[in-house]
């Protein structure tokens, strides 16, 4: 009998790691793409989202429910009704049981001109109406990073020749005419199924060739993040730093003219999380992963959570390089006009400074701002082909690179200051 000091230990079946996620600015969309005017109230300081059930009950008790329903029907602001029903302190109003009509958890700091805010895009919330980052969003970005890594290093991981970038480009060129109708699922047939789902569990003799049960991403579990709870951090300079601060800001959609001067396209008003600080957990099932055998010999490109994080970092670096090059070329334009005819100074110096570092300091890009480069393997494709795909499946911009437009966030001082979506990972 072996002593405890010499006995063999059972290999660890699960590799679980808690990851600290930080981000300067983040927006993950909710099930509701836009809020109607009656679903929020914008003031110069805050943007409030009411508890609709509590509000309706309180207005019913005051006999004002018909006015509220008419306002909803006509898609008007509910501010006049609130002031009539609850007075100047309407934001502090409660129902008869003491429930707040405007919970603090759904309130955001207003960084934009409250009179301009329209079609507000809310950020996703959990069942307690707290901001959070879904595990599915993180895992989806990881999946894209892994696909990119496999195709970029096709020889190393023995990707079938008919599923490599050169073959994918040929297929895309041949199917360009019909691509618009099937664009959403085109990558599955072209390469995603072959990279992820053409696996068989060791010993499995079924006739199932591909599907969810044969996808090696089954071995990766990603939890939702902890709620983004606002925290005030006192600093020696007497200024406070706020983490997980909910803000409503103007997101500027811009592109460029042929001479590279910045071009205004649109303003979107969105709820974002500022100075994000949270955690989530990645768990890797080694037992399941080791059972996976690709039908044509492709190797799975990771063996640990650490490997997965390195793959994400490499994908982030390529995105970073592309963004750096784009913003270095775009020139300031102080004489643009927005949709209301107001002058807009498109000074993007802060964005060029953001991308100044050669080495990407972030691990991945999530949610808004990720765009074509962050949600596809497009950076591996020929530049001209990528532009053709954009012209076929999206908004045409012949003669320009793809993607052409970018999203940036306007700060509380009215200047272009932030780039949304970049996140850092730190294993705890």
QUIGIDA-V285485 format. One record per pair of residues at least 24 apart in sequence whose C-alpha atoms are under 8 Angstrom apart, sorted by the first residue. I is the first residue (numbers start at 1). J is the second residue. D is the distance in Angstrom with one decimal. If there is no record, write none. Layout:
# QUIGIDA-V285485
i={I/I}
j={J/J}
d={D/D}
This chain:
# QUIGIDA-V285485
i={12/13/13/13/14/14/14/14/14/15/15/15/15/15/15/16/16/16/16/16/17/17/17/17/17/17/18/18/18/18/18/18/19/19/19/19/19/19/19/19/20/20/20/20/20/20/20/20/20/21/21/21/21/21/21/21/21/21/22/22/22/22/22/22/22/23/23/23/23/23/23/23/23/24/24/24/24/24/24/24/25/25/25/25/25/25/25/25/25/25/26/26/26/26/26/26/26/26/26/26/27/27/27/27/27/27/27/27/27/28/28/28/28/28/28/28/29/29/29/29/29/29/30/30/30/30/31/32/32/33/33/34/34/34/34/35/35/35/35/36/36/36/36/37/37/37/37/37/37/38/38/38/38/38/38/40/41/41/41/42/42/42/42/43/43/44/44/44/45/45/45/46/46/46/46/47/47/47/47/47/48/48/48/48/48/49/49/49/49/50/50/50/50/51/51/51/51/52/54/54/54/54/55/55/57/58/58/59/105/105/106/107/108/108/108/108/108/109/109/109/109/110/110/110/110/111/111/111/111/111/111/111/112/112/112/112/112/117/118/119/119/120/120/120/120/121/121/121/121/122/122/122/123/123/123/126/130/130/130/131/131/131/131/132/132/132/132/132/133/133/133/133/134/134/134/135/135/135/135/135/136/136/136/137/137/138/138/139/139/141/141/141/141/141/142/142/143/144/144/144/144/145/145/145/146/146/146/146/147/147/147/148/148/148/148/149/149/149/149/150/150/152/157/157/157/157/158/158/158/159/159/159/159/160/160/160/163/163/163/164/165/165/169/169/169/173/176/176/179/179/180/180/183/195/198/198/198/199/199/199/199/200/200/200/200/200/201/201/201/202/202/202/214/216/216/219/219/219/219/219/219/220/220/220/220/221/221/221/221/222/222/222/222/223/223/223/224/224/225/225/225/225/226/226/226/227/228/228/228/242/243/243/243/243/244/244/244/244/244/245/245/245/245/246/246/246/246/247/247/247/247/248/249/249/249/249/250/250/250/251/251/251/251/252/252/252/252/253/253/253/253/254/254/254/255/255/255/256/256/256/260/260/260/261/261/261/261/262/262/262/262/262/263/263/263/264/264/264/264/264/265/266/266/267/309/309/312/312/313/313/313/315/316/316/316/316/316/317/317/318/319/319/319/320/320/321/321/323/324/324/324/327/327/327/328/346/347/347/348/348/350/350/350/351/351/351/351/361/362/362/362/362/363/363/363/363/364/364/364/365/365/365/366/366/366/367/368/368/368/369/369/369/369/369/369/370/371/371/372/372/373}
j={286/285/286/287/283/284/285/286/287/283/284/285/286/304/305/281/282/283/284/305/281/282/283/305/427/428/279/280/281/282/427/428/279/280/281/282/425/426/427/428/277/278/279/280/424/425/426/427/428/276/277/278/279/280/423/424/425/426/275/276/277/278/423/424/425/274/275/276/277/421/422/423/424/274/275/276/418/420/422/423/272/273/274/275/276/418/419/420/421/422/272/273/274/276/366/367/368/420/421/422/123/270/271/272/273/367/368/420/421/123/124/133/272/366/367/368/121/122/123/124/367/368/122/123/124/125/124/121/122/121/122/119/120/121/122/119/120/121/122/75/118/119/120/75/76/77/78/118/119/71/72/75/76/77/78/77/77/78/79/110/114/115/117/110/114/110/113/114/109/110/111/107/108/109/110/107/108/109/110/248/91/102/106/107/108/102/103/106/107/101/102/103/106/100/101/102/103/101/95/99/100/101/95/101/95/95/96/85/129/130/130/246/245/246/247/248/271/245/246/247/248/247/248/249/412/247/248/249/250/411/412/413/248/249/250/412/414/269/269/268/269/268/269/270/271/268/269/270/271/270/271/272/270/271/272/227/227/228/229/227/228/229/273/224/225/226/227/228/224/225/226/227/223/224/225/222/223/224/225/280/222/223/224/366/367/222/366/221/222/364/365/366/374/375/308/312/217/374/375/376/377/311/312/315/301/308/311/312/192/195/377/315/376/377/380/301/311/314/315/195/301/380/298/299/300/301/297/298/299/195/297/298/299/296/297/298/190/191/194/191/380/381/381/382/385/385/389/392/392/393/392/393/393/298/294/295/296/292/293/294/295/291/292/293/294/295/291/292/293/291/292/293/292/289/292/283/284/285/286/288/289/282/283/284/285/281/282/283/284/280/281/282/283/280/281/282/280/281/278/279/280/281/278/279/280/278/276/277/278/275/274/275/276/277/273/274/275/276/277/273/274/275/276/271/272/273/274/271/272/273/274/272/409/410/411/412/409/410/411/407/408/409/410/407/408/409/410/405/406/407/408/405/406/407/404/405/406/330/404/405/329/330/331/330/331/332/333/330/331/332/333/346/333/336/346/336/337/338/344/346/338/338/339/338/363/425/363/364/362/363/364/364/360/362/363/364/365/359/360/379/373/374/379/355/360/358/360/355/352/355/356/351/352/355/352/416/415/416/416/417/416/417/418/416/417/418/419/424/422/423/424/425/422/423/424/425/422/423/424/421/422/423/421/422/423/421/407/420/421/406/407/408/419/420/421/421/403/406/402/403/403}
d={7.7/6.0/5.2/5.5/6.6/5.6/4.7/5.8/7.6/5.5/4.9/6.5/7.1/7.0/6.9/6.9/5.8/4.1/6.2/7.6/5.6/5.5/6.3/7.2/6.6/7.1/6.7/5.8/4.4/6.5/6.0/5.6/5.4/5.4/5.8/7.4/6.1/5.4/4.6/5.8/7.3/5.9/4.4/6.7/7.9/5.6/5.0/6.3/6.6/7.4/5.9/5.3/5.5/7.4/6.5/5.6/4.9/6.7/7.1/5.1/4.7/6.6/5.6/5.2/6.9/7.5/5.8/4.9/7.0/7.3/6.0/4.6/6.3/5.7/4.6/6.3/8.0/7.5/7.4/7.6/6.7/5.7/4.7/6.2/6.9/7.3/7.0/5.0/6.2/7.4/5.6/5.2/6.7/7.4/7.6/7.0/7.2/5.3/4.9/7.4/5.9/7.9/7.0/4.8/6.4/5.7/5.5/7.0/6.8/5.5/5.9/7.0/8.0/7.6/4.8/6.4/7.3/6.6/5.0/5.4/7.2/7.7/6.3/5.4/4.1/7.2/7.3/7.9/7.4/5.9/7.1/5.3/5.4/4.6/6.7/5.6/5.2/6.2/7.0/6.7/8.0/6.0/7.4/6.0/5.7/5.1/7.5/7.1/7.1/7.2/5.9/6.3/6.0/5.0/5.3/8.0/7.2/7.2/6.5/7.6/5.3/7.6/7.3/7.4/5.5/6.5/7.0/5.6/6.2/5.3/7.9/6.7/5.6/4.6/4.7/5.8/5.2/6.3/5.8/6.9/7.9/6.4/6.6/4.7/6.6/6.3/7.8/5.7/6.2/5.6/4.5/6.9/7.6/7.9/5.5/6.1/7.1/7.7/6.6/7.3/7.7/5.7/7.7/5.5/7.7/5.6/7.6/7.3/6.8/6.3/7.4/7.3/7.7/4.7/4.6/6.0/7.3/7.9/6.2/4.5/6.0/5.9/5.0/6.6/8.0/6.7/5.8/5.0/7.5/6.6/4.4/7.9/6.9/5.2/5.9/6.5/7.6/6.0/6.7/7.8/7.0/7.6/5.2/5.4/7.4/7.9/6.3/4.5/6.1/6.1/5.1/7.9/7.6/5.5/6.4/7.9/6.0/6.7/7.3/5.8/5.2/7.5/7.9/7.4/5.9/6.5/4.8/5.4/6.0/5.2/7.8/7.8/7.4/4.5/6.4/5.1/4.7/4.0/6.7/7.8/7.2/7.9/7.5/7.2/7.5/7.3/7.0/7.9/6.2/7.6/7.4/6.7/7.8/6.9/7.8/6.4/7.6/7.9/6.4/6.5/7.2/6.5/5.5/5.6/7.7/7.8/6.5/7.4/7.2/7.0/7.3/7.1/8.0/5.4/7.8/8.0/6.6/8.0/7.2/7.7/7.0/7.1/5.7/4.9/7.1/6.7/6.5/4.8/6.3/7.5/7.6/5.1/7.6/6.8/7.9/7.1/7.0/5.6/7.3/7.9/7.3/7.0/7.0/7.9/7.6/7.7/7.5/7.3/7.3/7.2/6.1/4.9/6.7/7.5/5.8/5.8/7.9/6.0/5.2/4.2/5.6/8.0/5.7/5.3/6.3/6.8/5.2/4.8/6.2/4.9/6.2/6.5/7.8/6.6/6.7/8.0/5.6/4.9/7.3/6.0/5.7/7.0/5.8/4.8/6.5/8.0/5.7/5.1/6.5/7.3/5.8/4.7/6.5/5.7/5.4/6.7/6.1/7.8/6.4/5.4/4.4/7.7/5.8/5.7/6.4/7.3/7.1/7.2/6.5/7.0/6.7/4.8/5.9/6.4/5.7/5.5/5.5/4.6/6.3/5.6/5.0/6.7/7.5/6.8/5.9/4.8/6.3/5.6/5.4/6.3/6.9/6.2/6.9/6.6/7.3/7.7/6.0/5.5/8.0/6.3/5.6/4.5/6.2/5.5/5.3/6.0/6.9/6.6/5.7/4.7/6.8/5.4/5.6/6.6/5.7/4.2/6.3/6.7/7.5/7.6/6.5/5.1/5.8/5.9/4.6/6.0/5.7/6.0/5.7/5.8/5.5/6.4/7.5/6.9/7.7/6.3/7.1/6.6/7.9/7.6/7.6/7.1/7.2/8.0/7.3/7.9/5.9/5.8/7.1/4.5/6.4/7.3/7.0/6.8/5.9/5.1/6.9/7.0/5.3/7.8/6.4/6.9/7.8/7.3/6.0/7.7/8.0/7.3/7.2/5.2/7.0/7.1/5.7/7.9/6.2/7.5/7.5/6.8/6.2/7.7/6.9/5.5/7.6/7.6/6.5/6.8/7.1/7.4/6.2/5.6/4.7/7.5/7.6/6.0/4.9/5.9/6.1/5.6/6.9/5.1/4.5/5.9/4.8/6.5/7.1/5.7/8.0/6.4/5.9/7.1/5.6/7.7/7.3/5.5/5.7/6.4/7.6/7.9/7.9/6.3/7.5}
